[in-house]
Amino acid sequence: MSMTEPERHELYELAKRDVSERFAELMIKALPPDPQRLATKDDLAVLGSELRLEIAQLRTEMKTEMRDLTAGQTRTMMLGLVGSVTALTVTQLIVAAL
């Protein structure tokens, strides 16, 4: 349903009469000159679906990245622990041999 120029003017006059002239001016400025550019419920539903899809993709990417980072950190910690245990074992063997 598109708004004609006379309907647009009528909307302006009603807002001016019932609220204020400033409100009417701001409202008309906020509305696009081409009524076809107004968003419909269907437009908003499509946008919502697109946003949900993008968020799901981002969530998947973040989970993958976090899993990879956690695996790398765990590997580093384990190698550090193995090195520490090895050094302590060698130290104990040397001390025991003395």
C-alpha positions in Angstrom: 0.0 0.0 0.0 1.7 3.2 -1.2 1.0 6.7 0.1 0.0 9.4 -2.4 1.3 12.9 -2.2 -2.2 14.2 -1.1 -2.3 11.5 1.7 1.2 12.6 2.7 0.1 16.2 3.0 -3.0 15.1 4.9 -0.8 13.2 7.4 1.3 16.3 7.8 -1.8 18.4 8.5 -3.2 15.9 11.0 0.1 15.7 12.9 0.4 19.5 12.8 -3.1 20.0 14.2 -3.0 17.2 16.8 0.6 17.3 18.0 2.6 20.2 16.8 4.0 21.8 13.6 7.6 20.8 14.6 6.5 17.2 15.1 4.7 17.1 11.7 7.8 18.5 10.0 10.1 16.0 11.6 7.8 13.1 10.8 7.5 14.1 7.1 11.3 14.5 6.9 11.8 11.0 8.5 9.5 9.4 5.9 11.2 8.6 2.6 9.8 10.5 -0.4 9.3 7.2 -2.2 6.7 5.2 -0.3 8.1 2.0 -1.8 11.2 2.5 0.3 9.2 2.0 3.6 10.0 -1.4 5.2 7.2 -3.9 5.4 6.7 -6.7 7.9 8.0 -9.1 5.2 11.1 -7.0 4.7 11.7 -7.1 8.5 11.2 -10.9 8.5 13.7 -11.4 5.8 16.2 -9.1 7.5 15.7 -11.0 10.8 16.3 -14.3 9.0 19.5 -13.0 7.4 20.8 -11.6 10.7 20.1 -15.0 12.5 22.0 -16.8 9.7 25.0 -14.4 10.0 25.0 -14.7 13.8 24.9 -18.5 13.5 27.9 -18.4 11.1 29.8 -16.1 13.4 29.1 -18.4 16.3 30.4 -21.4 14.4 33.6 -19.5 13.4 34.2 -18.4 17.0 33.7 -21.9 18.4 36.2 -23.2 15.9 38.7 -20.5 16.6 38.3 -21.0 20.4 38.7 -24.8 20.1 41.9 -24.3 18.0 43.3 -21.8 20.5 42.5 -24.0 23.5 44.1 -27.0 21.8 47.3 -25.0 21.1 47.4 -23.7 24.7 46.8 -27.2 26.1 49.6 -28.6 23.9 52.0 -25.9 25.1 51.1 -26.5 28.7 51.5 -30.3 28.4 54.9 -29.9 26.7 56.0 -27.6 29.5 54.9 -30.0 32.1 56.6 -32.9 30.5 59.8 -30.8 30.3 59.5 -29.9 34.0 58.9 -33.5 35.1 61.8 -34.7 33.0 64.1 -32.0 34.5 63.0 -32.9 38.0 63.5 -36.7 37.3 67.0 -36.1 36.0 67.8 -33.9 38.9 66.6 -36.6 41.4 68.7 -39.2 39.6 71.8 -37.0 39.7 71.3 -36.2 43.4 70.7 -39.9 44.2 73.9 -40.9 42.4 75.9 -38.6 44.6 
